[in-house]
Amino acid sequence: MQDIPVDKLFGHFQNLPSPINLLSLSSDHNDLEEDMSTLEETKAAYNYLDNTILPTEIESVTKLLGSKKAPGPDKIRNEMIKAGI
């Protein structure tokens, strides 16, 4: 999907032959720019979720798993995971 610049999108709606209140559209445009800025900041904050999971991270987390716990819906017990690592 292609990203459309906000200014181009705003210009498109300005040129439509309809009784749109341009002052209202302009304030909506400013709100949209603020929302997009917030979205970009949020994406940057959660960007670490796209990092590769390292084998050492898996090993350290599996050590934290409790033993003798009931399995989940996948029927895999923690002991099975620990034995496989």
C-alpha positions in Angstrom: 0.0 0.0 0.0 1.3 3.4 -0.9 1.5 6.2 1.7 -0.1 9.4 0.5 1.3 12.7 1.9 -1.1 14.5 4.1 -0.7 17.7 2.1 -1.7 16.0 -1.1 -4.7 14.4 0.6 -5.7 17.8 2.1 -5.3 19.4 -1.3 -7.5 16.7 -2.9 -10.4 17.4 -0.5 -10.0 21.2 -0.9 -10.5 20.8 -4.7 -13.7 18.8 -4.4 -16.9 20.6 -5.5 -18.8 20.5 -2.3 -19.8 22.9 0.4 -17.1 21.7 2.9 -16.2 24.3 5.5 -12.5 24.8 4.7 -11.8 26.3 8.1 -13.1 23.2 9.8 -11.1 21.1 7.3 -8.0 23.0 8.1 -8.4 22.4 11.9 -9.0 18.7 11.2 -5.9 18.7 9.0 -3.9 20.1 12.0 -5.4 17.4 14.3 -4.5 14.8 11.8 -0.9 16.0 11.6 -0.7 15.8 15.4 -2.2 12.3 15.4 0.3 11.2 12.8 3.2 12.6 14.8 1.9 10.8 17.9 1.6 7.6 15.9 5.2 7.9 14.6 6.4 8.4 18.2 4.5 5.3 19.3 5.9 3.3 16.5 9.4 4.3 17.5 8.7 3.4 21.1 7.6 -0.1 20.2 10.1 -0.7 17.4 12.2 -3.0 19.7 9.4 -5.6 19.3 10.7 -6.2 15.7 14.1 -7.2 17.0 15.3 -10.8 16.5 14.8 -13.0 19.5 18.2 -14.4 20.6 18.8 -17.9 21.8 20.2 -16.6 25.1 17.0 -14.7 25.7 15.0 -17.9 25.2 17.3 -19.8 27.6 17.1 -17.1 30.3 13.3 -17.0 30.1 12.8 -20.8 30.1 14.8 -20.9 33.4 12.1 -18.8 34.9 9.3 -21.2 34.1 7.9 -22.9 37.1 7.8 -26.7 37.3 4.8 -28.9 38.1 2.4 -26.4 36.5 -0.7 -27.4 34.5 -0.2 -27.2 30.8 -2.0 -24.7 28.7 -4.4 -25.4 25.8 -1.4 -26.6 23.7 -0.9 -29.4 26.3 2.9 -28.5 26.5 4.2 -28.7 30.1 7.0 -26.4 31.2 9.1 -29.4 31.9 8.9 -30.4 28.2 10.1 -26.9 27.2 12.9 -26.9 29.7 14.0 -30.4 28.5 14.1 -29.2 24.9 16.3 -26.2 25.6 
